[in-house]
Amino acid sequence: MVYPIIMYGDPVLRKKAKDIEKGSDITELVRDMNETMNAAHGIGLAAPQIGKSVRLFVVDGTSVEDEPELANFKKTFVNPEIIDQDGEEWAFEEGCLSIPTIREEIFRKEKVRIRYFDENWIPHEEEYSGMKARIIQHEYDHIEGKLFIDYLTPLKKRMLKGKLGNISKGDVETEYRILAPLRK
């Protein structure tokens, strides 16, 4: 099932998500999240972006042609915990399915160490770098109630206020279904 993407301004995007009970059957939810992410042409999707305040996100970088390191990067992260972020901060222009039409240069650490379960409840502890680390940090922020625009300067946020207001109202064009908190 393809869910509509929750737009900026919805309180679910600002809540710290709850752990999923270990051993729960999440097969359908993971499948639906992957279908939703693919339908929206995204490379990552966190559960709050479909209105579910649980600690789960999926990533799929296999469609990113100019990033060979992402060729096999398709994973599910359940109840993840970032243990460490390391290395130099580097800038990259990020966007978000919940904040369409806005792309901004965001600085993030180059490496991340994360502990998580996969969709079969097998535990993992892994280190990622480069674009993989960036995608994981972006999606992890979602389950912490944080958005990429939170990294912007106050001036930049003020400059985007009108666009963000329009997104909250659903006054934005997307190729995917959306659910806007202030849509009339």
N, C-alpha and C positions, 0 to 999 in steps of 0.2 A: 504494500500500500504506500502510495506517495503522499506524504503529509504536506500541508502548506508550511512555508518557512515563516517563523515568527519575526516580525520586524522590530527594529529599534524602538524603544519606548515602552515595550511590554515588560512588566515587573519580573517575569520569569527569567529574563536575560540578566538580571541584577542579583539574583539569589544564589547563594552558595548551594550547589546541588548536594543531595543526600546520597550516601552509599547505597548500592543495590545489595540486597541480601545474598550472601554467597551461596551459590548453587541454584539460584533462581533460573527459571527457563527464560532466557532472553533471546532465543533464536529468532522469533518473529520480529521483535523490536530491532535487532541488529539488521535483519534483512530489510525491514521497512526504512531504516536510516540509510542504508546503502542505496536503496532504490531512490529515496528522496534526494540524496546527495548527487547521484548520477543524473537524475532528471533536471536538477538545477545547474549541472555542469560545475559542481564544486569539487574541491580536493580534500575537504574535511567538513565534518558536521558533528556538532555536539547535541546531546539530547535536549538541552534547554531550547535549542533553535527549532524544535518541533513541539515545544510546550511541555516537555517532560523534565522535571527538575531532579534528574538522577545523574550520577557520575559515570557517564558513558560517552565516548566519542569514537567516530570511525574516520579513517583517512584512506585516500586512494589517489596517489600521485601518478598512476600508470598512464594517464592521458596527457601528462605534461611532456610534450615532445622535446623541448629545449633543455630539459633537466634529466640527463641519463641516469643520475643517481636515484631518481624516483621510479625507474622502470618497473620495479617489483614491490613498490611501497604501498601495500594495501593491508591494513591492520584494524583491529578492534581493540580499544582500550577500555577496560571495565575497572571501576574504582581505582583509577590511577593516582599515583602520588609522585610528584617530581621531587627527587632526592637532592639533586644538585644541578645548577646551571653554571657553566664555566666558559672561559675563553673571552676573546674580544667581542664587544658589541659591534654588530654590523647592521647597516641599513638596507631595507628592501621595501618596495612598495607593496603594502598589503591591502586586501579588500576583505569583504565579509558578506555572506549570503543574507545576513540579517540587516546589513547596512549597504544595500545596493547603490551603485553609482558613485560611491565615495572610495577613493584609493589614496592612501597616504604612506609616506616613508616612515617606517617604524624601526627602531633600534632594538635588537634582541641579542642575547648571548649566542655564541656559535655552537655550544654543546649543551646537551641536556641528558641527565641520567634519570630514568623513570622506572618505577615499580608498578606493575599492573597485572590484571588477569585478562586473558583473551576470552573470546565468546564461549569457550568450553571450560572455563574456570581453571585454566592452567596458569600458574603464576610465572611471571617474567620479571627480570630486572635487566634493562638494556641501556646502552648509551647511543645517542644519535647526534649527528653534527650537520651543519649546513642547512639545506632546505628542509630536510626531515625534522631537524630540531625546531626550526621555525614553525612548521605546520603543527607539530605537537604542542609547542608553547602557545600558539594562537588558540587551538582547540581546548587546551587545558584551562586557559583563561576563562573560556565560556563556562566551564563547570565551577569556576571560582566566582562567577558573577562579574567578570571583568570583560571589557571590549577593547578592541585595538585602538579606538579613538581615545581611550583613557590615557594613552601614552603621548598624546599631542599636547602642545603648549596651550595655555589658556586663550591666547590670541587666536590660534588656529581653530580651537573649538568654537569660539565666538563667530569666526568667519563661516563655520559650517552649520551654525544654528538653524538657519532657514531650511537648508537641505535636510537636516535631521528631522526638523518639524514636519516637512513634507513626507518623509519616509514613514514617520509615526502615523500619519493620516492615510497612508497608502497611496499618496500621490507620487508614484514612482513606477517606471516601466521595468518589468522583469520578464524573463522567459519562463518563469515558474510561478506557481500559486503562492500567494502571501496571505498572512493574517496580520493586519495592522491594528495596533491597540486603539488608535483614535479615528479609525474609519467609521464614517457615518452611514 
